[in-house]
Amino acid sequence: MTNQSFSNTGALATFIFRLDRLRMLWWLVGLTFFTLIVPAALANLYSSDQERQAVAETMTNPAMTAMVGPGDLDNYTVAAMTAHQMLLMTAVIAGLMGILLIMRHTRGDEEDGKLELIQALPTGRMAYLHAAVLVQLLLAVVLALVIGFGLAALNIDSVTVAGSLLYGALLGASAFFFAGVAAVFAQLSANTRSATGMSIAVLLGAYLFRAVTDVVNDDLSWLSPFGWVTKAEVYTSNQWHLLLIMIGAALLLFVAAYYLNAIRDLQRGFLPERTGKRTASRLLLHPLGLALRLQRTGLIAWAAGMAVLGVSYGSVLEDMETFFASNEMIQQMLAPEEDLTLAEQFLPTLFVVIAIVAVIPPVMAMNKLRSEERHERLEHLLGRAVSRHQLFGAYLTFALFNGALMMFLATLGLWAAGDASMDEGLSFTTIISSGMVFFPAAFVMIGLAAFLIGFAPKLLTGVWLYILYTFFVLYLGNLLDLHDWYGYITPFGHIPEAPAETITALPLITLSVIAAVLCALGFAGFRRRDID
Amino acid sequence: MEMIRITNLTKKFGSFTALNGVDLTVNGGEVLGFIGPNGSGKTTTIRVLLGILKKTEGDVAVFGKDAWADAVEIHKRIAYVPGDVNLWPNLTGGEVIDLFLSLRGTIDTDKRDQLIEKFHLDPTKKCRTYSKGNRQKVGLIAALASDADLFILDEPTSGLDPLMERLFQEHVNELRAEGKCIFLSSHILSEVEKLCDRVAIIREGEIIESGSLADLRHLTRTHLLVKTKTPLTDLTFFDGVHEVHESENGLSFQVDSEKIDEIIRHISRFGIEKIESAPPKLEDLFMRHYEGKKEVPSGGETDD
């Protein structure tokens, strides 16, 4: 008897490729675009060694190391600068791509019942999983080649061909490795949402673990796959063996996934499915309670993640203080203010990153209203004695609460870790108010989501593009010397940079008014339109 | 008492007209069967009734109130089961039933537990693990355990087994006896025949037939199977005789109900040895409206 487990893999792979070709193309174009414009822009902006070395000085501190990883700061060429600033972040995004794309065709299609249809056709038992993996492999290889040759083609002296190919290959390997992580979780959990959640938790965990160990004890970073990415020293010593380690680890993950897939039944997992309550708790019996309950797991996971993010940043503050104290140039650059420590003056940079991450969960919470609509579950509520007013209000209220909570927890984490590690301690009220000052900006993003849900639900993705834009401008704006104007068209650009700046009420009030108007318009639109 | 009054209802999705001048009334204590093929506008009509879709033209009144403006007031007295019951994968069936009941009013726990028991539903399981039939049971239990005055049921038995289907039919008859009004959209014509007092047929967004079953039967044909002593001839020359087939048991054919007297007189002259007749079926009526019609793509994106 021949082994038929992989029958028809080729046809299924072609099928999956057809289904995903546009989605994959967008990821590919996006990742390539952001990778290629940076060295081109940097070569333009910092044409002399001196200028680049001055940038390197500002990077030589633990907070930056935690955020973007270690770099070749002594010889800060355009290539070294690109690898330092961009490679790690891009690898995280490539990993996210791997998780999201493979999950659709593993547990996603299995839970929807599509896999059952496919397995009833003359296809092998492992064929669909194998096909999904092959498509991911193809995508990873194409990503590696496009970025590798794309960088080499820029024709910048320091951007060597070997380094460029390693750069691309590491991004491809990151995508493939995290696709492997997701493939394993897709076998373990019988539920697409938790499998995706656990995979992303591993991704962020790997990033944060490396953030702390890169600062505290560099050797421990070997335990994180993102440690391998930075230790490959792209454009400097080009450690190709780290690429091989990553590919090897990815293959091990896939072997584990195939094995687990072979020994389990269709639509089952290994993690126990608990039975639930026979009756509903009192909290659930209200639209607001339902909105809260549906998002409870996500809320807890994000809350824990935000606190960890805050603690990670907070725990490097003491190292920063020590560093600043020994660096005269930085002391001059940061205009000394009497009552602030140097670390505190550096805080706004950290807060911007935290605030943009913290805006993701509340926008997701608001968008949940639309996703409930698309799953045709709103009609259960609107077909009963629930008004659109109550429904919209419930999701908006929860999103606002969510936004405030996320920012608060991250700020609290930062304060607690910073206060514990620093000799002088941190002022609780200063830190908390410096973080919470971002809430009106988050409010505007939630308001925009609410507005689109009411008036143009099909354009709801626009919120994410706006958030992506904001992140891009605020993360790279200074480095690429973008005009201030780019920052002004995002709400986050108007937030006072506390504690370095004093908090002024006018921008906060203006943003809040804009947000409230957006919410009111969204509400009016939602009341008038058809429910899909 | 008039529970539902729809007058000249038109609903457009962009340039596509889903409903075109629909008129319909349903009274208390009445079971209305709402039938039509896929994409004909059944679900769209129901969603307009529930104020989930906004009408383009016309009047839609439920309990004498406007279906859009007074939706919440109206829904306090309505129980609705959608055709495709999409539930929250991470809540249990029991939790969803309680949620649905509490959103209308108070929870009658005895009635709820009885129904859960009767329909053999395990309320502790997550909705993710339910089959289509079990999801439908969740919707039905939540509807039947409520004390609504109007029940709007969109193909409620399409996933149920025959035992559960019969249980459902018993409950509908009980509700009718209590004077409740039931708006039942269905494909299962035998079920409509069994349960409904009145029938409305919708096609391409227009009501093409409505009335009591007895009224509509005038429009239908009776099946006859006849064996005569001398060979029966000339039958095909009569207006109103259709689908004549010869078999060893005799001649089988269909007769328009209003022609039956004339035909019986004719065939009795040939010496009847055996005659069997079958009553007109809703299916024939339904088929008559659709058979031979030009194939139209069913385009209603919100229907079914």
Interface residues (C-beta under 8 A of the other chain):
Chain A: E111 N191 R193 E273 T275 G276 K277 R278 T279 A280 S281 L284 L285 H286 P287 L290 R293 L294 T297 H375 E376 R377 L378 E379 H380 L381 L382 G383 R384 A385 V386 S387 R528 R529 D530 I531 D532
Chain B: R47 L50 G51 I52 L53 K54 A71 V72 E73 H75 K76 I78 Y80 P82 D84 N86 L87 W88 P89 N90 L91 T92 G94 E95 V96 I97 D98 L99 F100 S102 L103 R104 G105 P123 T124 K125 K126 R128 T129 I152 T302
